[in-house]
Amino acid sequence: MKTIDIKTFCDQLHESLKSQLETASLENPDPISKTSKCLVVVTTAINELKEFVYGYEFENTGEEIKFFKELKPVIVSQYYYYSKVFSIKIGEPFNGFDSLTTYYHHELNELQEFVKANTEFYRYCLLGSTRFDDKYFVRSPKTSDPDVDSKFSTGLDNVLARIIAYQKVKEYLNGLIIKVSTESPHNLSALKWTGTKLALIELIYALQSVDAINNGKADIKQIADSFESLFNISLGNYYRHFQEIRLRKNGKANFIDDLKEKLVQRLDDFS
């Protein structure tokens, strides 16, 4: 007798996964160690999902399609994302800005080739088409692909998960390219941050919290890296510093409060 349906299980698993990934990011600011830890977290979650599916009987074909088309790809895409980012970081060349830029563009081209090879299928999913759902997102024990677990995959659900992940990896690589460009000796900023590091970190988290950069798709590291380049400053372990801000007893957003107060005062002075 089932005690929970598969959508509820996936929703709960996804929420737990997001929380664990956030914790892993806070505790491991170094990109490689963070990505490695996140991979462990995601792999554990996928194994939990697999175990649940092995013992689950779908109510009908519609529920099975929804799982393989909408629920599973979102979770599994996290694995493909962190796996690709980990591969990118450990493969970075050491010999200068030009080599890094070339390397990142090569990685972007590889992502594009995969998406291009699956354009029709991706278009089908984006348009919300349903005509071939019973072919694309229903399991078949007769699969000839030895890499496909016929109990846990239709084959194409993993393709969709990779495409979702690669869209996110593309944004990550574009951020790295911008970072390399701004750090190039030919593009050093003349600006220097003269406030405290905690003040800048507070501002960075505030901007990300209101989705003010890249429509909310930029993560803390991307924003922090850009500010470090813009203001010629090293913020160090900004995840740990953010925890210090959270633990303040007298006002958590001191710098933001001060910004608002000074701006209102300046506006009043001109009225």
C-alpha positions as CSV (number, residue, x, y, z in Angstrom):
1,M,0.0,0.0,0.0
2,K,1.4,3.4,-1.0
3,T,1.8,6.0,1.6
4,I,2.9,8.8,-0.7
5,D,2.6,9.6,-4.4
6,I,5.6,10.1,-6.6
7,K,5.0,13.9,-7.1
8,T,4.9,14.5,-3.3
9,F,8.1,12.4,-2.9
10,C,9.9,14.3,-5.7
11,D,8.8,17.7,-4.3
12,Q,10.1,16.8,-0.8
13,L,13.3,15.4,-2.2
14,H,13.9,18.5,-4.3
15,E,13.4,20.9,-1.4
16,S,15.8,18.8,0.7
17,L,18.3,18.8,-2.1
18,K,18.2,22.5,-2.5
19,S,18.8,23.0,1.2
20,Q,21.7,20.6,1.2
21,L,23.3,22.2,-1.9
22,E,23.1,25.6,-0.3
23,T,24.8,24.3,2.8
24,A,27.5,22.6,0.8
25,S,28.1,25.9,-1.1
26,L,28.3,27.9,2.2
27,E,30.8,25.4,3.7
28,N,33.0,25.0,0.6
29,P,33.7,28.3,-1.1
30,D,36.5,26.8,-3.2
31,P,34.9,25.9,-6.6
32,I,36.3,22.5,-6.9
33,S,35.7,21.3,-3.3
34,K,32.2,22.9,-3.5
35,T,31.3,21.1,-6.7
36,S,32.7,17.8,-5.5
37,K,30.6,18.0,-2.3
38,C,27.5,19.0,-4.3
39,L,28.0,16.0,-6.6
40,V,28.0,13.7,-3.6
41,V,24.8,15.3,-2.3
42,V,23.0,15.1,-5.7
43,T,24.1,11.4,-6.2
44,T,22.7,10.5,-2.8
45,A,19.4,12.2,-3.7
46,I,19.2,10.4,-7.1
47,N,19.8,7.0,-5.4
48,E,17.0,7.7,-3.0
49,L,14.7,8.6,-6.0
50,K,15.8,5.4,-7.8
51,E,15.0,3.2,-4.8
52,F,11.6,4.8,-4.5
53,V,10.8,4.4,-8.2
54,Y,11.9,0.7,-8.1
55,G,9.2,0.0,-5.5
56,Y,6.6,2.3,-6.9
57,E,3.6,1.4,-9.2
58,F,2.4,4.4,-11.3
59,E,-1.3,5.0,-11.1
60,N,-1.6,5.4,-14.8
61,T,0.4,6.3,-17.9
62,G,-0.2,10.0,-17.3
63,E,1.5,9.9,-13.9
64,E,4.5,8.0,-15.4
65,I,4.8,10.6,-18.2
66,K,4.7,13.5,-15.7
67,F,7.5,11.9,-13.7
68,F,9.8,11.3,-16.6
69,K,9.0,14.5,-18.4
70,E,8.7,17.1,-15.6
71,L,9.8,15.7,-12.2
72,K,12.9,13.5,-12.7
73,P,14.7,15.7,-15.2
74,V,14.8,18.7,-12.8
75,I,16.4,16.6,-10.1
76,V,18.8,14.7,-12.4
77,S,19.9,17.9,-14.2
78,Q,21.6,18.9,-11.0
79,Y,23.9,16.0,-11.4
80,Y,24.8,16.8,-14.9
81,Y,25.3,20.5,-14.0
82,Y,27.8,19.9,-11.1
83,S,29.5,17.0,-13.0
84,K,30.1,19.4,-16.0
85,V,31.3,22.3,-13.8
86,F,33.6,20.0,-11.9
87,S,35.1,18.8,-15.2
88,I,35.5,22.4,-16.4
89,K,37.3,23.5,-13.3
90,I,39.8,20.7,-13.0
91,G,40.6,21.0,-16.7
92,E,41.3,24.8,-16.7
93,P,44.7,25.7,-18.3
94,F,47.3,27.5,-16.2
95,N,48.9,29.6,-18.9
96,G,47.2,32.9,-19.0
97,F,44.0,34.8,-19.8
98,D,43.9,34.0,-23.5
99,S,44.2,30.3,-22.9
100,L,41.4,30.4,-20.4
101,T,39.1,32.3,-22.7
102,T,39.8,29.8,-25.6
103,Y,39.1,26.9,-23.2
104,Y,35.8,28.3,-22.0
105,H,34.6,29.0,-25.5
106,H,35.5,25.4,-26.5
107,E,33.4,24.1,-23.6
108,L,30.5,26.4,-24.8
109,N,30.8,24.9,-28.3
110,E,30.6,21.4,-26.9
111,L,27.4,22.3,-25.0
112,Q,26.0,23.8,-28.1
113,E,26.7,20.7,-30.2
114,F,24.8,18.5,-27.7
115,V,21.8,20.8,-27.7
116,K,21.9,21.2,-31.5
117,A,22.0,17.4,-31.9
118,N,18.7,17.2,-29.9
119,T,17.1,20.4,-31.2
120,E,13.8,18.7,-32.4
121,F,13.3,16.9,-29.1
122,Y,14.1,20.1,-27.1
123,R,11.7,22.1,-29.2
124,Y,9.1,19.5,-28.5
125,C,9.5,19.8,-24.8
126,L,9.7,23.6,-24.8
127,L,6.5,23.9,-26.8
128,G,4.7,21.6,-24.4
129,S,3.8,19.1,-27.0
130,T,2.2,15.9,-25.9
131,R,1.8,13.9,-29.2
132,F,4.8,11.6,-28.6
133,D,4.8,11.6,-24.8
134,D,3.9,7.9,-24.7
135,K,7.0,7.2,-26.8
136,Y,9.4,9.6,-25.2
137,F,8.5,9.4,-21.5
138,V,7.1,5.9,-20.9
139,R,9.5,3.1,-20.0
140,S,10.1,0.2,-22.3
141,P,11.8,-3.1,-21.1
142,K,12.8,-3.7,-24.7
143,T,15.4,-0.9,-24.8
144,S,18.5,-1.8,-26.7
145,D,20.7,0.8,-25.0
146,P,22.8,-1.0,-22.3
147,D,23.4,2.4,-20.5
148,V,19.7,2.9,-19.9
149,D,18.1,1.5,-16.8
150,S,14.7,0.5,-18.1
151,K,13.2,0.6,-14.6
152,F,14.4,4.1,-13.9
153,S,14.7,5.8,-17.3
154,T,13.1,6.1,-20.7
155,G,16.4,7.3,-22.2
156,L,15.1,10.7,-23.3
157,D,14.4,11.9,-19.8
158,N,18.1,11.9,-19.2
159,V,18.7,13.8,-22.5
160,L,16.2,16.4,-21.2
161,A,18.0,16.6,-17.9
162,R,21.3,17.2,-19.7
163,I,19.8,20.0,-21.8
164,I,18.4,21.7,-18.7
165,A,21.8,21.4,-17.0
166,Y,23.7,22.7,-20.0
167,Q,21.6,25.8,-20.2
168,K,22.7,26.6,-16.7
169,V,26.4,25.6,-17.4
170,K,26.2,28.0,-20.4
171,E,25.4,30.8,-18.0
172,Y,28.2,29.7,-15.7
173,L,30.8,29.7,-18.5
174,N,29.6,33.1,-19.7
175,G,30.2,34.4,-16.2
176,L,33.7,32.9,-16.2
177,I,34.5,34.5,-19.6
178,I,33.4,37.9,-18.3
179,K,35.5,37.4,-15.2
180,V,38.6,36.6,-17.2
181,S,37.9,39.6,-19.5
182,T,37.7,42.0,-16.5
183,E,40.7,40.5,-14.8
184,S,42.9,40.9,-17.9
185,P,45.8,43.3,-17.4
186,H,44.3,45.4,-20.2
187,N,41.0,45.8,-18.5
188,L,41.8,46.6,-14.8
189,S,39.3,48.8,-13.2
190,A,40.3,52.2,-11.8
191,L,37.8,51.9,-9.0
192,K,38.7,50.8,-5.5
193,W,36.3,49.7,-2.7
194,T,37.1,51.8,0.3
195,G,34.3,50.5,2.6
196,T,34.4,47.4,4.7
197,K,34.4,43.9,3.1
198,L,31.3,43.1,5.2
199,A,29.5,46.1,3.7
200,L,30.2,45.0,0.1
201,I,29.2,41.4,0.9
202,E,25.9,42.7,2.4
203,L,25.3,44.6,-0.8
204,I,26.0,41.6,-3.0
205,Y,23.6,39.4,-1.1
206,A,21.0,42.2,-1.2
207,L,21.3,42.5,-5.0
208,Q,20.9,38.8,-5.4
209,S,18.0,38.6,-3.1
210,V,15.9,41.0,-5.2
211,D,16.9,39.3,-8.5
212,A,18.5,42.6,-9.7
213,I,21.3,40.8,-11.7
214,N,20.6,38.5,-14.7
215,N,16.9,38.4,-13.7
216,G,17.9,36.5,-10.5
217,K,19.8,33.8,-12.4
218,A,23.3,35.0,-11.3
219,D,24.6,33.1,-8.2
220,I,26.5,34.7,-5.3
221,K,29.9,33.6,-6.7
222,Q,29.3,35.2,-10.1
223,I,28.2,38.5,-8.5
224,A,31.0,38.4,-5.9
225,D,33.6,37.7,-8.6
226,S,32.4,40.6,-10.7
227,F,32.5,43.0,-7.7
228,E,36.0,41.8,-6.8
229,S,37.2,42.6,-10.3
230,L,35.3,45.9,-10.5
231,F,36.6,47.2,-7.1
232,N,40.0,45.5,-7.0
233,I,39.3,43.7,-3.8
234,S,39.5,40.2,-2.5
235,L,36.4,39.3,-0.4
236,G,37.9,36.0,0.9
237,N,35.3,33.5,2.3
238,Y,32.2,35.6,1.7
239,Y,30.0,32.7,2.6
240,R,31.4,32.6,6.1
241,H,31.2,36.4,6.3
242,F,27.6,36.2,5.4
243,Q,27.0,33.9,8.3
244,E,28.6,36.6,10.5
245,I,26.1,39.1,9.1
246,R,23.2,36.7,9.9
247,L,24.4,36.4,13.5
248,R,24.5,40.1,14.2
249,K,22.5,41.0,17.3
250,N,22.0,44.7,16.5
251,G,20.7,45.1,13.0
252,K,21.4,42.6,10.3
253,A,21.5,44.9,7.3
254,N,23.5,47.8,8.7
255,F,25.1,48.9,5.4
256,I,21.8,48.7,3.5
257,D,20.0,50.7,6.2
258,D,22.8,53.3,6.1
259,L,22.5,53.5,2.3
260,K,18.8,54.1,2.5
261,E,19.2,56.7,5.2
262,K,21.9,58.7,3.4
263,L,20.1,58.5,0.0
264,V,16.8,59.8,1.6
265,Q,18.8,62.6,3.3
266,R,20.4,63.5,0.0
267,L,17.1,63.6,-1.8
268,D,15.6,65.8,1.0
269,D,18.5,68.2,0.6
270,F,17.6,68.8,-3.0
271,S,13.9,69.2,-2.4
